[in-house]
């Protein structure tokens, strides 16, 4: 049976990767900042949507637990 290749397989000639190991620490930092900005831009509309009820309830429980832990200090 022939081996199937995923179109984004790293071993594929069509695939791509970013080798950040040759960047300076400042260059790596800039790369990460740029990726963050691009992700925010691409998902901005989703970030404005309210969290689903289940997630909102979990966040509220986490917040309550955090405040309770701070009071014990």
DSSP file (Angstrom, degrees, kcal/mol; ACC not computed):
  #  RESIDUE AA STRUCTURE BP1 BP2  ACC     N-H-->O    O-->H-N    N-H-->O    O-->H-N    TCO  KAPPA ALPHA  PHI   PSI    X-CA   Y-CA   Z-CA
    1    1 A X              0   0    0      0, 0.0     2,-0.1     0, 0.0     0, 0.0   0.000 360.0 360.0 360.0 132.7    0.0    0.0    0.0
    2    2 A X        -     0   0    0      1,-0.1     2,-0.3     0, 0.0     0, 0.0  -0.362 360.0-108.2 -70.0 147.6    1.5    3.4   -0.9
    3    3 A X        -     0   0    0     -2,-0.1     2,-0.4     1,-0.0    -1,-0.1  -0.581  31.0-136.3 -75.2 131.4    2.4    5.8    1.9
    4    4 A X        -     0   0    0     -2,-0.3     2,-0.5     0, 0.0    -1,-0.0  -0.726  14.9-150.8 -91.2 138.8    0.0    8.8    2.2
    5    5 A X        -     0   0    0     -2,-0.4     2,-0.3     4,-0.0    -2,-0.0  -0.909  11.7-130.6-111.8 134.3    1.5   12.2    2.7
    6    6 A X    >   -     0   0    0     -2,-0.5     3,-2.0     1,-0.1     6,-0.1  -0.611  24.5-123.5 -75.3 140.8   -0.2   15.0    4.5
    7    7 A X  T 3  S+     0   0    0      1,-0.3    -1,-0.1    -2,-0.3     7,-0.0   0.749 112.2  43.0 -60.6 -22.1    0.0   18.2    2.4
    8    8 A X  T 3  S+     0   0    0      7,-0.1    -1,-0.3     6,-0.0     8,-0.2   0.132  80.6 143.7-109.4  20.7    1.7   20.0    5.3
    9    9 A X    X   -     0   0    0     -3,-2.0     3,-1.4     1,-0.2     6,-0.4  -0.385  53.1-135.3 -61.1 131.2    4.1   17.2    6.3
   10   10 A X  T 3  S+     0   0    0      1,-0.3    -1,-0.2    -2,-0.1    -3,-0.0   0.783 105.6  55.3 -61.7 -27.1    7.4   18.6    7.4
   11   11 A X  T 3  S+     0   0    0      3,-0.0    -1,-0.3     5,-0.0     2,-0.1   0.664  89.1  99.3 -80.0 -14.7    9.2   16.0    5.3
   12   12 A X  S <  S-     0   0    0     -3,-1.4     3,-0.5    -6,-0.1    -5,-0.0  -0.373  78.7-130.1 -71.4 148.6    7.3   17.1    2.2
   13   13 A X  S    S+     0   0    0      1,-0.2    -1,-0.1    -2,-0.1    -3,-0.0   0.785 110.2  53.6 -68.4 -26.4    9.0   19.5   -0.3
   14   14 A X  S    S+     0   0    0     -5,-0.1    -1,-0.2     2,-0.1    -4,-0.1   0.671  92.4  93.2 -82.7 -16.6    5.9   21.7   -0.2
   15   15 A X        -     0   0    0     -3,-0.5     2,-0.3    -6,-0.4    -5,-0.1  -0.185  59.9-159.1 -70.5 168.3    6.0   22.0    3.6
   16   16 A X        -     0   0    0     -8,-0.2     2,-0.3     2,-0.0    -4,-0.1  -0.964  11.0-177.0-145.2 161.0    7.7   24.8    5.3
   17   17 A X        -     0   0    0     -2,-0.3     2,-0.5     2,-0.0     0, 0.0  -0.969  25.6-121.6-152.0 165.0    9.1   25.6    8.7
   18   18 A X        -     0   0    0     -2,-0.3     2,-1.0     3,-0.0     3,-0.1  -0.962  15.7-156.8-113.4 121.7   10.8   28.5   10.6
   19   19 A X    >   +     0   0    0     -2,-0.5     3,-0.7     1,-0.2     4,-0.1  -0.794  20.7 168.1 -98.4  93.8   14.2   27.9   12.0
   20   20 A X  G >   +     0   0    0     -2,-1.0     3,-1.5     1,-0.2    -1,-0.2   0.494  56.5  89.9 -84.6  -2.2   14.4   30.4   14.7
   21   21 A X  G 3  S+     0   0    0      1,-0.3    -1,-0.2    -3,-0.1     7,-0.0   0.729  84.5  54.3 -68.7 -19.3   17.6   28.8   16.2
   22   22 A X  G <  S+     0   0    0     -3,-0.7    -1,-0.3     2,-0.1     2,-0.2   0.500  91.9  96.2 -90.3  -3.8   19.8   31.1   14.0
   23   23 A X  S <  S-     0   0    0     -3,-1.5     2,-0.1     1,-0.1    -3,-0.0  -0.534  79.7-114.6 -84.0 151.3   18.1   34.2   15.2
   24   24 A X     >  -     0   0    0     -2,-0.2     4,-2.8     1,-0.1     5,-0.2  -0.342  37.2-101.3 -70.3 164.4   19.5   36.4   18.0
   25   25 A X  H  > S+     0   0    0      1,-0.2     4,-2.3     2,-0.2     5,-0.1   0.893 127.7  50.6 -55.7 -38.3   17.4   36.5   21.2
   26   26 A X  H  > S+     0   0    0      2,-0.2     4,-2.3     1,-0.2    -1,-0.2   0.899 110.2  49.4 -66.1 -39.0   16.1   40.0   20.1
   27   27 A X  H  > S+     0   0    0      2,-0.2     4,-2.4     1,-0.2    -2,-0.2   0.895 110.5  49.9 -65.8 -40.6   15.2   38.5   16.7
   28   28 A X  H  X S+     0   0    0     -4,-2.8     4,-2.4     2,-0.2    -2,-0.2   0.905 110.3  51.0 -63.3 -41.3   13.4   35.6   18.3
   29   29 A X  H  X S+     0   0    0     -4,-2.3     4,-2.4    -5,-0.2    -2,-0.2   0.921 111.0  47.5 -62.0 -44.5   11.5   38.0   20.5
   30   30 A X  H  X S+     0   0    0     -4,-2.3     4,-2.6     2,-0.2    -2,-0.2   0.890 110.2  53.0 -64.2 -39.5   10.5   40.1   17.4
   31   31 A X  H  X S+     0   0    0     -4,-2.4     4,-2.5     2,-0.2    -2,-0.2   0.934 111.1  46.0 -61.2 -46.2    9.4   36.9   15.6
   32   32 A X  H  X S+     0   0    0     -4,-2.4     4,-2.4     2,-0.2    -2,-0.2   0.892 112.5  50.5 -64.9 -40.0    7.2   35.9   18.5
   33   33 A X  H  X S+     0   0    0     -4,-2.4     4,-2.5     2,-0.2    -1,-0.2   0.919 111.3  48.9 -62.8 -43.0    5.7   39.4   18.8
   34   34 A X  H  X S+     0   0    0     -4,-2.6     4,-2.4     2,-0.2    -2,-0.2   0.913 110.7  49.7 -64.6 -42.7    5.0   39.5   15.1
   35   35 A X  H  X S+     0   0    0     -4,-2.5     4,-2.5     1,-0.2    -1,-0.2   0.911 111.0  50.7 -61.6 -41.3    3.3   36.1   15.3
   36   36 A X  H  X S+     0   0    0     -4,-2.4     4,-2.6     2,-0.2    -2,-0.2   0.912 110.1  49.2 -61.5 -43.7    1.2   37.3   18.2
   37   37 A X  H  X S+     0   0    0     -4,-2.5     4,-2.4     1,-0.2    -2,-0.2   0.910 111.7  49.0 -62.9 -41.6    0.1   40.4   16.4
   38   38 A X  H  X S+     0   0    0     -4,-2.4     4,-2.5     2,-0.2    -2,-0.2   0.906 111.4  49.0 -65.2 -41.4   -0.8   38.3   13.3
   39   39 A X  H  X S+     0   0    0     -4,-2.5     4,-2.1     2,-0.2    -2,-0.2   0.920 111.7  49.2 -64.0 -43.1   -2.8   35.9   15.5
   40   40 A X  H  < S+     0   0    0     -4,-2.6     4,-0.5     1,-0.2    -2,-0.2   0.917 112.3  48.5 -61.5 -42.5   -4.6   38.7   17.2
   41   41 A X  H >< S+     0   0    0     -4,-2.4     3,-0.7     1,-0.2     4,-0.3   0.919 113.4  46.6 -63.9 -43.8   -5.5   40.3   13.9
   42   42 A X  H 3< S+     0   0    0     -4,-2.5    -1,-0.2     1,-0.2    -2,-0.2   0.823 123.0  33.9 -69.0 -30.8   -6.7   37.1   12.4
   43   43 A X  T 3X S+     0   0    0     -4,-2.1     4,-2.1    -5,-0.2     3,-0.2   0.180  81.3 114.6-111.3  16.7   -8.9   36.2   15.4
   44   44 A X  H <> S+     0   0    0     -3,-0.7     4,-1.2    -4,-0.5    -1,-0.1   0.893  77.7  50.6 -56.3 -44.7   -9.9   39.7   16.5
   45   45 A X  H  > S+     0   0    0     -4,-0.3     4,-0.6     1,-0.2     3,-0.3   0.884 110.8  49.5 -64.0 -36.3  -13.6   39.1   15.8
   46   46 A X  H >4 S+     0   0    0     -3,-0.2     3,-0.8     1,-0.2    -1,-0.2   0.864 105.9  57.0 -68.9 -35.2  -13.6   35.9   17.8
   47   47 A X  H 3< S+     0   0    0     -4,-2.1    -1,-0.2     1,-0.2    -2,-0.2   0.774 103.3  55.0 -66.8 -25.3  -11.9   37.6   20.7
   48   48 A X  H 3< S+     0   0    0     -4,-1.2    -1,-0.2    -3,-0.3    -2,-0.2   0.663  88.4  96.1 -81.8 -16.6  -14.8   40.1   20.9
   49   49 A X  S << S-     0   0    0     -3,-0.8     3,-0.1    -4,-0.6     2,-0.1  -0.447  86.0-105.2 -73.0 146.0  -17.4   37.3   21.2
   50   50 A X        -     0   0    0     -2,-0.1    -1,-0.1     1,-0.1     2,-0.1  -0.377  40.2-101.2 -68.3 151.1  -18.5   36.5   24.7
   51   51 A X        -     0   0    0      1,-0.1    -1,-0.1    -4,-0.1     5,-0.0  -0.410  45.5 -94.6 -68.4 146.6  -17.2   33.2   26.1
   52   52 A X     >  -     0   0    0      1,-0.1     4,-2.7    -2,-0.1     3,-0.3  -0.264  38.7-108.2 -58.4 152.9  -19.6   30.3   26.1
   53   53 A X  H  > S+     0   0    0      1,-0.2     4,-2.6     2,-0.2     5,-0.2   0.877 118.3  53.5 -52.6 -44.8  -21.6   29.9   29.3
   54   54 A X  H  > S+     0   0    0      1,-0.2     4,-1.9     2,-0.2    -1,-0.2   0.908 112.1  44.6 -60.4 -42.6  -19.7   26.8   30.4
   55   55 A X  H  > S+     0   0    0     -3,-0.3     4,-2.5     2,-0.2    -1,-0.2   0.903 111.6  53.4 -67.5 -41.3  -16.3   28.6   30.0
   56   56 A X  H  X S+     0   0    0     -4,-2.7     4,-2.2     1,-0.2    -2,-0.2   0.903 108.9  49.2 -60.8 -41.6  -17.7   31.6   31.8
   57   57 A X  H  X S+     0   0    0     -4,-2.6     4,-2.3    -5,-0.2    -1,-0.2   0.902 110.9  49.9 -64.9 -40.6  -18.8   29.5   34.7
   58   58 A X  H  X S+     0   0    0     -4,-1.9     4,-2.3    -5,-0.2    -2,-0.2   0.902 110.4  50.1 -64.2 -40.4  -15.4   27.8   34.9
   59   59 A X  H  X S+     0   0    0     -4,-2.5     4,-2.5     2,-0.2    -2,-0.2   0.898 109.8  50.9 -64.1 -40.5  -13.7   31.3   34.8
   60   60 A X  H  X S+     0   0    0     -4,-2.2     4,-2.4     2,-0.2    -2,-0.2   0.908 110.5  48.9 -63.9 -41.7  -15.9   32.5   37.6
   61   61 A X  H  X S+     0   0    0     -4,-2.3     4,-2.4     2,-0.2    -2,-0.2   0.906 111.6  49.7 -63.7 -41.4  -15.1   29.4   39.8
   62   62 A X  H  X S+     0   0    0     -4,-2.3     4,-2.5     2,-0.2    -2,-0.2   0.913 110.5  50.0 -63.1 -42.9  -11.4   30.0   39.1
   63   63 A X  H  X S+     0   0    0     -4,-2.5     4,-2.5     2,-0.2    -2,-0.2   0.911 111.2  48.8 -61.6 -43.6  -11.7   33.6   40.1
   64   64 A X  H  X S+     0   0    0     -4,-2.4     4,-2.4     2,-0.2    -2,-0.2   0.911 112.0  48.7 -63.7 -42.6  -13.5   32.7   43.3
   65   65 A X  H  X S+     0   0    0     -4,-2.4     4,-2.5     2,-0.2    -2,-0.2   0.903 110.8  51.2 -63.1 -41.7  -10.9   30.1   44.2
   66   66 A X  H  X S+     0   0    0     -4,-2.5     4,-1.9     2,-0.2    -2,-0.2   0.924 111.8  46.2 -62.6 -45.5   -8.1   32.6   43.5
   67   67 A X  H  X S+     0   0    0     -4,-2.5     4,-1.8     1,-0.2    -1,-0.2   0.886 111.8  52.1 -65.3 -37.9   -9.7   35.2   45.8
   68   68 A X  H  X S+     0   0    0     -4,-2.4     4,-1.3     1,-0.2    -2,-0.2   0.914 109.1  49.8 -63.7 -42.6  -10.3   32.6   48.5
   69   69 A X  H  X S+     0   0    0     -4,-2.5     4,-0.5     1,-0.2    -1,-0.2   0.872 109.0  52.3 -64.1 -37.1   -6.6   31.5   48.3
   70   70 A X  H >< S+     0   0    0     -4,-1.9     3,-0.9     1,-0.2    -1,-0.2   0.862 105.9  54.5 -67.0 -35.7   -5.5   35.2   48.6
   71   71 A X  H 3< S+     0   0    0     -4,-1.8    -1,-0.2     1,-0.2    -2,-0.2   0.823 101.5  59.3 -68.1 -29.7   -7.6   35.6   51.7
   72   72 A X  H 3<        0   0    0     -4,-1.3    -1,-0.2     1,-0.3    -2,-0.2   0.666 360.0 360.0 -72.7 -15.7   -5.9   32.6   53.4
   73   73 A X    <<        0   0    0     -3,-0.9    -1,-0.3    -4,-0.5    -2,-0.2   0.494 360.0 360.0 -76.4 360.0   -2.5   34.4   53.1
